[in-house]
Amino acid sequence: MKKFVLAVFLVLAFCGAAMAFAKRGYIPEGEPLIYRGLRVTENGVSVTIFNRGEKPVVFNAALAFIDGRRRELGDVYFAKTEIEAGGSASFKDLYLKGDYKACRRAESLRWTIYELEEQ
């Protein structure tokens, strides 16, 4: 019985960790952009956005952290930035509107793209 309870506990623990937001991935409807190194700290949000396309891109967006009940826990704004073809833009300690501890436990992300224009 102890082994069964331990096995169930481990499965649930790994499922919870797998559901948390990814530190890297694609930006929905943001092709050719991807993000890497997403970190939430008490100082703010840090992330690097890469342009995998062949043309420069002007990018302006917001990122919201979402819990399991689809409630927004916090958000961060990315000012208008030009990213060269094959280049990247690093954002460090962006202002996070919301509780950083709750945002760390977010299950998903929601990107809102205000501007995405290839030059």
C-alpha positions in Angstrom: 0.0 0.0 0.0 2.8 2.4 0.8 4.4 1.8 -2.6 1.1 2.6 -4.3 0.6 5.8 -2.4 4.2 6.8 -3.1 3.7 6.0 -6.8 0.5 8.1 -7.0 2.2 11.0 -5.2 5.2 10.9 -7.6 2.9 10.9 -10.7 0.9 13.8 -9.4 4.1 15.8 -8.5 5.5 15.3 -12.0 2.2 16.2 -13.7 2.1 19.4 -11.7 5.6 20.3 -12.7 4.9 19.5 -16.4 1.9 21.8 -16.4 3.9 24.9 -15.3 4.8 27.4 -18.0 7.8 26.8 -20.1 11.0 28.8 -19.7 11.3 28.6 -23.5 9.0 28.2 -26.5 7.2 29.8 -29.3 5.1 32.9 -29.1 1.6 32.1 -30.5 0.9 34.1 -33.7 4.4 35.6 -33.3 6.2 33.7 -36.0 9.2 34.0 -36.5 9.8 34.9 -32.8 10.7 32.5 -30.0 11.6 33.1 -26.4 14.2 31.6 -24.1 15.3 32.0 -20.5 12.0 33.2 -19.0 12.6 34.0 -15.3 10.3 35.6 -12.8 12.0 37.1 -9.7 11.2 39.6 -7.1 13.0 42.2 -9.3 10.8 41.5 -12.3 10.7 39.4 -15.4 13.7 38.5 -17.6 13.5 36.9 -21.0 15.4 36.8 -24.4 13.4 37.0 -27.6 15.0 35.6 -30.8 14.1 36.5 -34.4 14.5 33.3 -36.4 13.3 35.0 -39.6 15.3 36.5 -42.5 14.0 40.0 -42.0 14.1 42.5 -39.1 11.0 42.6 -37.0 9.3 45.3 -34.9 7.8 43.7 -31.8 5.5 45.1 -29.1 3.6 42.8 -26.7 2.3 41.9 -23.3 2.7 38.6 -21.4 0.2 37.4 -18.8 0.7 34.6 -16.4 -2.4 32.3 -16.1 -3.4 29.9 -13.3 -5.3 26.6 -13.7 -8.7 28.4 -13.4 -7.7 30.7 -16.3 -7.3 33.7 -14.0 -4.6 36.2 -14.7 -2.0 36.3 -11.9 0.2 39.1 -13.3 1.5 40.6 -16.5 4.5 42.3 -18.1 4.7 44.8 -21.0 7.3 44.7 -23.7 8.0 48.1 -25.3 8.3 48.5 -29.0 11.6 46.9 -30.0 13.3 46.1 -33.3 15.0 42.7 -33.6 17.4 42.2 -36.4 17.2 39.1 -38.6 18.7 36.2 -36.8 19.2 38.4 -33.8 17.8 38.7 -30.3 16.6 41.2 -27.7 17.2 40.7 -24.1 14.8 42.1 -21.5 15.9 42.2 -17.9 13.9 42.9 -14.8 10.8 44.2 -16.6 8.1 45.5 -14.2 5.7 42.7 -13.2 2.2 43.8 -12.4 1.2 41.1 -9.9 2.6 38.8 -7.3 5.9 37.3 -8.5 5.5 34.2 -6.3 2.0 33.5 -7.8 3.4 34.1 -11.3 6.1 31.6 -10.7 3.4 29.0 -10.1 1.5 29.9 -13.2 0.3 27.0 -15.4 0.4 28.8 -18.7 1.2 32.0 -20.5 -0.9 34.3 -22.7 0.9 36.5 -25.2 -0.9 39.6 -26.5 0.9 41.0 -29.6 0.2 44.6 -30.2 2.6 45.0 -33.1 4.6 42.4 -35.1 5.8 43.8 -38.4 8.5 42.5 -40.7 10.6 45.3 -42.1 
